Amino acid sequence: MKDCLVIIDMVNGFVNEGALADKRINKITPNIEKLIKGAMSNGTPIIVFKDTHAEDDEEFNTYPPHCIKGTNECELIPELKKYEKNFHIIEKNTTNGFKTETFQHLVKWIEFDRVIVTGCCTDICVRDFSLSYMNYIKNTGAKTQIIVPENAVETFDAPNHNATQYNKKALAEMKENGIFVVNDLENTRG
């Protein structure tokens, strides 16, 4: 079985520092670490998206400036940085890593059996990536399963953005669109 582990935006700018950081996201890190260790022991490729923007990025019309290239905000959180040599890193300047040129090239050449998607934010980058990948699967007839373990994704709390509610809504939307939303890591093993 050809699996792939995808980790989205577990960078300092969303967890530890900056305008969009929320330390509550770090609660998923131990579960992501377990998946990393399992992937490494099985030789499973690990693709890591790192939010990385230019200082004048268009996204700053919607969101406050964050994860500017060359700053600590676009670096992996320390708990995951120690595994970095095992990752295929893709920098992205969009909420949807699926649309990056690097990932588009990869998905055209490799059809995975299962893609396990983790990281943040559930209702933005995780959802956008997973739904785009699912649309690609439907349009190409690929047999890939997209799996999102609930305990390995998280979003932020803010005024008018209740993390629990936004997580539930995003996970339900993904499930409605054919993505396998599972409770925990054990349910990702075939």
C-alpha positions in Angstrom: 0.0 0.0 0.0 1.4 3.4 -1.1 0.6 5.9 1.6 1.6 9.6 2.1 1.5 11.7 5.2 0.7 15.4 4.7 1.4 17.9 7.4 0.0 21.4 6.8 1.3 24.6 8.4 2.6 23.4 11.7 4.8 26.5 11.7 5.6 29.0 14.5 3.4 31.6 12.9 0.3 29.5 13.5 1.3 28.0 16.8 3.8 30.0 18.8 4.1 33.6 17.6 2.6 36.2 15.4 -0.8 37.6 14.5 -2.4 34.3 13.7 -0.8 32.0 16.3 -2.9 30.1 18.8 -1.0 27.8 21.2 -4.1 25.5 21.4 -3.1 24.1 18.0 0.0 22.6 19.7 -2.2 20.0 21.4 -2.2 18.0 18.1 1.6 17.9 17.9 2.0 14.6 19.8 -0.5 12.9 17.5 1.3 14.2 14.4 4.6 13.1 15.9 3.3 9.5 16.2 2.2 9.6 12.6 5.7 10.9 11.6 7.4 8.1 13.5 5.1 5.5 11.9 5.7 7.0 8.4 9.5 7.0 8.9 9.5 3.4 10.0 7.4 2.3 7.0 9.3 4.4 4.4 6.1 6.5 3.8 6.8 9.8 2.2 6.0 12.9 4.4 5.0 16.1 2.6 5.1 19.2 4.8 3.5 22.5 3.7 5.0 25.6 5.2 3.1 28.9 4.9 5.6 31.4 3.5 4.7 34.8 2.2 6.3 37.9 0.5 6.0 41.1 2.5 3.4 42.5 0.0 1.4 39.2 -0.4 -2.2 39.6 -1.6 -3.3 37.3 1.2 -2.6 40.2 3.6 -5.8 41.9 2.2 -7.7 39.1 4.0 -5.5 38.1 6.8 -3.0 40.1 8.9 0.7 39.8 7.8 2.1 36.4 8.9 4.7 33.8 8.0 6.9 36.3 6.0 9.7 34.5 4.2 12.9 34.6 6.2 11.2 35.0 9.6 10.9 32.5 12.4 7.1 32.4 11.8 7.5 30.3 8.7 9.7 27.7 10.3 8.4 24.4 11.6 7.6 24.3 15.3 10.5 22.9 17.3 8.7 19.6 18.1 8.6 18.8 14.4 11.7 20.6 13.2 13.9 17.7 14.5 12.3 15.5 11.8 12.8 18.0 9.0 15.4 15.9 7.1 12.7 13.3 6.6 10.3 15.7 5.0 9.6 16.8 1.5 8.9 20.5 2.2 6.7 22.7 0.0 6.5 26.4 0.7 3.1 27.9 -0.1 1.7 31.4 -0.3 -1.9 30.4 -0.5 -4.4 28.7 1.8 -4.5 25.7 -0.6 -1.3 23.7 -0.8 -2.9 21.5 -3.4 -2.6 24.3 -5.9 1.2 24.7 -5.5 3.2 23.9 -8.6 5.3 21.4 -6.7 2.4 19.5 -5.4 0.6 19.6 -8.8 3.7 18.0 -10.4 3.8 15.3 -7.7 0.2 14.3 -7.9 0.4 13.9 -11.6 3.2 11.4 -11.3 2.3 9.4 -8.1 -1.0 7.9 -7.3 -1.1 7.2 -3.6 -3.5 4.6 -2.1 -4.1 6.7 1.0 -3.2 10.3 1.9 -3.3 11.1 5.6 -3.9 14.9 6.1 -2.9 16.6 9.4 -2.1 20.1 10.7 -3.9 23.4 10.8 -6.2 25.1 10.2 -8.9 22.5 9.9 -11.4 25.0 8.4 -9.0 26.8 6.0 -5.8 25.1 4.8 -6.6 21.5 5.7 -10.2 21.7 4.3 -9.0 23.5 1.1 -6.3 21.0 0.4 -8.4 18.0 1.2 -11.4 19.1 -0.9 -9.2 20.1 -3.8 -7.5 16.7 -3.7 -10.9 15.0 -3.5 -12.1 16.9 -6.6 -8.9 15.9 -8.4 -9.6 12.2 -7.5 -13.2 12.4 -8.7 -12.1 14.1 -12.0 -9.3 11.7 -12.7 -10.7 8.4 -11.4 -7.8 8.0 -9.1 -8.4 5.4 -6.3 -6.7 7.5 -3.5 -8.4 7.7 -0.1 -8.1 11.0 1.7 -8.0 10.4 5.5 -8.2 13.2 8.1 -7.7 12.1 11.7 -9.7 14.4 14.0 -7.0 14.3 16.7 -4.3 15.5 14.3 -6.0 18.6 13.0 -7.0 21.8 14.7 -8.0 25.4 14.2 -7.7 28.7 16.1 -9.9 30.4 18.6 -10.7 34.1 18.0 -13.6 36.4 18.4 -16.3 35.2 15.9 -14.3 32.0 15.3 -15.0 29.4 17.9 -12.5 26.6 17.2 -14.7 23.8 18.3 -17.6 24.9 16.1 -15.4 25.6 13.1 -13.6 22.2 13.5 -16.9 20.4 13.5 -18.3 22.2 10.5 -15.1 21.7 8.4 -14.8 18.0 9.3 -18.5 17.5 8.5 -18.0 19.2 5.1 -15.0 17.1 4.3 -16.9 13.9 5.3 -19.9 14.9 3.1 -17.5 15.1 0.2 -16.0 11.6 0.5 -13.1 12.3 2.8 -12.6 9.7 5.5 -12.7 11.5 8.8 -11.6 9.2 11.6 -11.4 9.8 15.3 -7.8 8.8 16.0 -4.6 7.5 14.6 -5.5 3.8 15.0 -8.3 4.3 12.4 -5.7 5.3 9.8 -4.1 1.9 9.7 -5.2 -0.5 7.0 
